[in-house]
Amino acid sequence: MAAKQDGTAGELLRVLGIGFGLAVVVGGIVGQGIMRTPGIVAGALPNEAWILGAWTLGGVIVLLDACATVELGTSVPRAGGPYVFAERAFGPIGGTMLGWADWINYTVAISFVSVVFAEYVQRLGLATALPLGAIAVLLIAAVGVVNWIGTRTSGASQVLGSAVKGIGLILLIALLWLVPRHAHASNHAASAITPVLGIAAFAIAMRPVAITYGGWNGCVYFCEEVHRPERNIVRATFGGIVLVVLLYVAVNASLLHVLSRGQIAGSKLPVADAAAAVLGPASGAAITVLAVFSVIAICNLQAMTATRIAFAMARNRVLPTVLTRVSASGTPRIALLCTIGAAALLASTGGYERLIAIGAPFTIGVPAVCDLAAVALRWKEPALERPFRMPLFPLPALVGFAVNALLIGSLFYEDPFNSSLGVGLLVAIGIATRIQAHAALQRAAAT
């Protein structure tokens, strides 16, 4: 089922451009992480140069990691992204395991983000009489309506949401540079933490940096809907990552301009503290409004992405084929309903918390599988047309896999129980898929 230019019912529409691609990459990366992680990084590194260098290095590592995924996206431009790549490189069982992990992770993320949205709304003094779960479900329903209308509408809303939060951060950066350097810094706070740089400290700093750059692979889920994917997937992914690197370095530079390193290290929300130093009491509402727009944009993107994963799995008959039904406006509506329905149920009951911990390795594991898939597919299908070929093959893929493997290892070290449950879930999916495939072969042989 190929994407079409017209409005023929039952097919994905190729109606998304480079602007959407950039919005997906920037919007997928920039979230609440940048509000919190600068404090962890500042607490682990000894001076400003190392802090800014760590954020720059994190961006360079992500650019290397992206080489494998972009090569796959331009070579196998199908909806569903990593699921399709893993299925092509490792077969149905490997693809199904990754597809389920990816869909579950995104669906759980929708429920979590919607509850965060509810908390921010009530922090603004709105809808305080409603339970958090009810507000969360309302957001999921609103996102569902936007996506139900059609691909053009959901794509345009993503562009708008990403633009709003990007402009908001840029304005905040500009405000922070209006005050004299360290005008609100405390000498006592600055000397409170004096880390000694070593391998352990550097690792402590780089892990949150790497996680804060997560979400950069969003564009490849929409390969069938983006105009000229062989060109725009490349431009959107690498261009979006570069924009975020510049934004993150600028955010940290502005924090270091207003606050001392010690103050940043001692804060759970250094961006909010820096804004308070400049705006005073009005800063809380300003940061919360920015966070609300950020959360809405991320929730919309997660709904779009999870729907495409379900659609791709149904097209390969891993899920019921009814999920492949696409409206004339380009939305896989049954897949959308299943996705937002599951997310709304989790959000209303609060049952997502354990699933988030279980699925944490999946967020990092999906790009790691793509790194391996790009290498495997080079050997398996050397004649496959590759509009983008990663430079210095296979070095970028190996570097990306090594970094992702280290991050996954750190998650297992911190939370071995829930991380092991996640792996157990994947193994169970693989076994069930194998049994299902064997039964299908037996039925085919009997007939």
N, C-alpha and C positions, 0 to 999 in steps of 0.2 A: 504494500500500500504506500504509494509515493505521495509526497506533498504536491499540491496543485496551486496554480496561480489564481484560479477562479473560485467560485463559491460552491463547487460541487459537494453535495452532502456526503458524509461518510469518509472524508479525507482531511488530513491536516492541511492547513493553508500556509503557504510560504509568504507570510505578510510581515515578518519582523525584520527590522534593519539593524544597522550597526549601532544606532542609538540604544536600542533595546539590549543588544549584546553588552555594551559598556555598562548599562544600568544594572544588568543581571550580575556582572562581575563585581562592580563597585558595591552594589546593594547587598550582594551575598557576603562580601567580606566585612564591610563596615557595620558594626553592630554595637552591642553593649560592652564587648571586650575592650575596646580602646578607652572606655571610661574607667576601667578598673586596672588593667594590666600594667600601665606605666609605673604604678607604685611597686609592683613585684620586681620589675626590671631594674628600677632605680635602687631598690634595696639590695640587689645582688651585685651591682657593678660599681666601680670606685669613683667614676667621674663622668662628666657630661659627654665627653668624646666617646667613651665606651657605650654609653646609653644610646646615643644617636647612631653609633656604628652597629649596635645590635639590631636596631630596627631596620637599618639599611641591609644588613646581612640577611635578616629574615626575608626581606623582599627578594633578594638575589636567589636565595634557596628556593622560594616559591616559583620564581621564573624558570629555574632549572627543572623543578618538579612538573611544571606545566607543559614542558616540551613533549612528554610522552602522551599526555591527555589530548593536547592539540593535534598531534600527529594522528591519533586514533579518530578524533572527531572529524578531521578533514578526509580521512581515508574511508571511514565507515559512518557517513553522515545520516544516522538514523535516530529517531526519537528514543529517549530513554538513557542515552549517554553510557555511563560505566557498565550498566547491565548488558547492553548490546556488545560492548567491547569484550567483556569477560566471556560472554556466550560465544563470541566469534573466536576468541583465542583459546579458551579452555573447555569449550563444549557446554552442553545443556546444564549439567549438574553445577559446574563452577559458576555459570551465569545465573542460574536460579538462586543459588546461595547468596550471591552478591546482590541480586535484584531485590530479594526479600529483605536483606539487611538494610539496603538503601531506602526502600519504601517505608519500612517500619521506622527507621531513624528519622526520616523527614516528617512522617505523620506524628510521631511523638514530639518532634520539635515544634510543629504547628500548635499542638496543645500547650506546650510549655510557654511558647512566646505569647500566645493569647492570654494566658494567666498573668504574665509579666505586664502586658498591655492593661489588663484590668487593674493591677496594682498601681500603675502610673496614673490611670484615669482617676482613681480614688484619691491618689496623692494630690491631685489638682482640685479636690473637693467636689468631684462630679460623681453621680450615681452611687453615693455612699450607702444608700439603703439596699442596694442590690448585692447579692453574694458575688464573690469574685468569679466563681464558675459561670454564673449567668452572663456576666459581662464578657467573659472569654468566649462563650458560645455565640454571643451576638457578633463579635468580631469575626469569628470563623464563618458565620452565616453571611456576613457582609462580603467577605473575601470570596465566598462561594458564589454569591450573586454576580460579582464583578467578573469572575472567571466563566460563569454560565453564559453571560452575554456574548462572549466571543474572544478570540485570540487578540484581535486588534485592541479591544477595550482593556483586557488584562495586561497586555504588553504596554499600552500607553500609561496605565496606572503605575506600572513598575518603573517606567522612565520618570514619571512625576515624583513618585515616592523617593527614589534614589537621588533625584536632583535636589529635593527639599532637604534631605538630611546631609547631603554633601555641601550644599550652600550654607546650611546651618553651622556645620563644623568650620567652614572657611570663615564665616563671620565671627565665630567664637575665637578662632586663632587671631584674627585681626584685632579683636577687642583686647585680648591678652597682651598684645604687643603695644597697646596704647599707654600702658603704665610703665614707669621706670623699672629697670631691671632689678629684680629681687626687692621691690619696694615693700612687699608683704612677707618677706622671708624672715625667719627667726634664726639667729646665730646658734641658739641652743639646739633647735631642731636640726639645723644643718650638721652639727657635729655629733648628733645622737647615734648615727649609724655610719660606720667607716669600714665597709667590707674589704676583705683582702681578696683580690682577684685570683681565682684558681679554676681548675677544670670544673669542679662541682658548682661553684658560683656562676660560671659562665653557662653551664647547663641549666641551672635554675632560671637564669634570665632568658635563655633562648626558647625554652619550652612554651611559656605563655606568649612569646612573640610569634612563634610558629602557629599556635592555636588561634591567635587573634587574626592571622592572615587566612584562616580557613574559610572555605566558601568560594574560592576563586574559580572553581571548575563549573560554575552554574550554566555557562553558555552552551556546553556540549549536550545538555539534555534537550535542547531545542533545535538540533541540527536540521531537521526536516522543515522547520518553520522559519528559519533565518535565510534571507536572501544571500545567494552566493556563499554558502558555508565554507567552501574551500578557501575563501579569502577573509570573510567577516569573522569566522570563529577565531582565526589567528589574530586579527587586528583587535577584536573585542577582548580576548583573554589577556594577551600580553599588554595591550594598551590600558586595560582596566587595572591590571596589577601594578603597572608603573604609576598610574594616577594614585592608587591607594598607598603605595610606598611613599610618594611625595607628601600625601596628606598625613600619614602616620608620623613621618619624620617632622613635619611642620607642627603637628599637635604636641609632640614631645619637646620640641625646641621652644614652643610657646609656654609650656608648663615650666620648663627650666628657666625661662625668662622671668616668670612671676614668682615661683616658689623655689626654695632651696631643694637640693637633692634629698636631704633628710626629710623635709616636709612631704615631698612626693612619696618617698619610701614608706612613710608612716601613715599614709592615707589609703583608705579602701576605695575612694572615688576621687582621685586627684584632679580630674577635669572639673568636677563640681566644686572642689575646694578652690581651684584657681579662678573659676568663674565668680565664686563668692567674694574673692579678694578684689575683684574688679567691679562687679555689679551690686554687691551687697545683698540685702534680703531678696531682691528680685531674681537672683541667680537660680534659686531652687525651681521656680516656676519655668524659667527659660530652659534650663537643662531638661526638666521633665517633659516639656512640650517637644523638644528635639528628640527625646527618647521615644515619645509616643509615635512620632512620624517614622522613626527608625524601625520600630517594632511592627507597625502596619505594613511597611514596605517589605520587611523580611517575611512576614506571615503570608503576604500575597505571593511572593516568590516561592516559598516553600510549598504552597498549595499547587502552583503551576508545575513545579518540578515533580512532586510526588505523583501527580496525575499522569504525567508523561511516563514515569517509570511503570505505573500500573498498566497503562495503555500498551507499552512495549512488551511487557510480560504476557498480556492477554493475546497480543498478536502472535506470539510464539506458543500459545496454548498452555502456558504455565498457569494463567488465571482464566476464568470463563471468558469466552470470546465476546460476550455481550459488552465487556469493558472496552472493546475496540470501536464501538459506535461513536461516531463523531458528528456533531451538529454541522449545519451548513455554515455556521460562523467559525468553525474550526476547533471547537472545544470537545474533548472526549468526556461527555457529560456524565455517563454512568460511572466511569473511573473517578471523575471529580466528586460525585455524590458519595461513593464509597470512601474516598480519602477524607473528605471533610466530615463525614458522618463518624468515622472512627476517631478523628482528632477531637471532634466536639464531645464525644462520649468520654474520652480520656480527660479532657479539660474540665468537664462538669463534675467528674468524680475524684479528680486529683490523682488518678492511678498512673500518671505518667512519670512520677518521680523515680521509681525504681527502674523503669524502662530507660530513662535518660542515662542512668549510671551503667546499665547493661549495654546500652548502645554506644557509649562513648568511644570505644575502640573502632566502631564502624565508620565514624566520621573521618578518622585518619586512615583507616584501612582501605576505604574505597580508592583514594588516589594511589595508595601503595599497590593495589591490584592493577590499576591502570598502568603503572610503571612496568610491572611484570608483563602485562598483556601486550604492551607496545613492543617489548623485546621478543616475546613469543610469536607475535604475528609477523614480525620481520622474518623469522625463520620459517614459520608455517606457510606464509603467503608472500614470498619475496617479490612476485610480479604485481601485487596489489598496487593500484595507483595511489600515490601519496603526494597530494598537493603541497603539504608541508612535511618536511623530513627533519627530525631533530638533529641539530649539529652535534658533531663529536659522538655519534651513536657508538655504544649504548651508555656513555658516561652520564648524561643528564638523568636518564631513567634510573641508573644505579644509585646516583647521589640522592635522588628523590626517594627511592625505596629505602635507602639506609636511614635517612632522616625520619621518614614515617615509621620505620621499624623501631627506632629509638624512642619515639614518642609513644608508640603503642606499649613498648616495654615499660615506660614510666607509668602509664596508666595501670598496668597489671601490678606494678610494685606498690602503688598507692591504694588500689582497690582490687585485690586479687579475686575476691568472691564474685562481685558483680561482673567484672571483666570476663571471668571464667564462665559465668552464666551466659554471657553473650556468645562466646565461642561455642558453648554447648548447644545454644539455639541454632547456630549455623550448621553444626554437625548434624543435628536432628533434621534440619531442612534438607541437607544433602542426602541423608539416608532415606527420607521420605520420597525425595525426588527419584532416587535410584530405584526404590521399590515400585513407584508409579511407572517409571519407564520400562522396567522389566515386565510388569503386568500388561502394559500396552503392547509390548512385543509378543507376549504370549497370546493375547487376544487376536492380534494380527495374524499370527501363525495358525491359530485355530480356524480362522475364516478363510 
